[in-house]
Amino acid sequence: VQLQACGGGLVQAGGSLRLSCAASGRAFSGNVMGWFRQAPGKEREFVAAISRGGSGTSYADSVKGRFTISRDNARNTVYLQLNSLRPEDTAVYSCAARASAVTVLSRASNSYIYWGQGTQVTVSS
């Protein structure tokens, strides 16, 4: 079971990026998926989560209105659209999956059991 995140990069403040998280090894259509980020010297923090069918979403207050999480279960892929980026958004972004059949859009990283390796997002001022 693997989660592979990609799409990070260097962007100026105000710019946009689209992160992707492709799952392999098994289907993740039955799993709540989430994105987390960790900046140097800081704790990992919740960014967004999406329900199994994609109709329900949850966002951290710091990204609400700027980031959008979505999923394509046919492609076994979750996306995170990052708009109006700020220097404080600089971090390694990782995708994660909860156990099957769990439906709560948890913000706690320790409730996710599958993790990808992360992709670096750097926002310059």
Stockholm file with secondary structure:
# STOCKHOLM 1.0

chainA/1-125         VQLQACGGGLVQAGGSLRLSCAASGRAFSGNVMGWFRQAPGKEREFVAAISRGGSGTSYADSVKGRFTISRDNARNTVYLQLNSLRPEDTAVYSCAARASAVTVLSRASNSYIYWGQGTQVTVSS
#=GR chainA/1-125 SS CEEEEECCEEEETTCCEEEEEEEESSCCTTSCEEEEEECTTSCCEEEEEECSSSSCEEECTTTTTTEEEEEETTTTEEEEEECSCCGGGCEEEEEEECCTTCCCCCCCGGGCCEECCCEEEEEEC
#=GC SS_cons         CEEEEECCEEEETTCCEEEEEEEESSCCTTSCEEEEEECTTSCCEEEEEECSSSSCEEECTTTTTTEEEEEETTTTEEEEEECSCCGGGCEEEEEEECCTTCCCCCCCGGGCCEECCCEEEEEEC
//
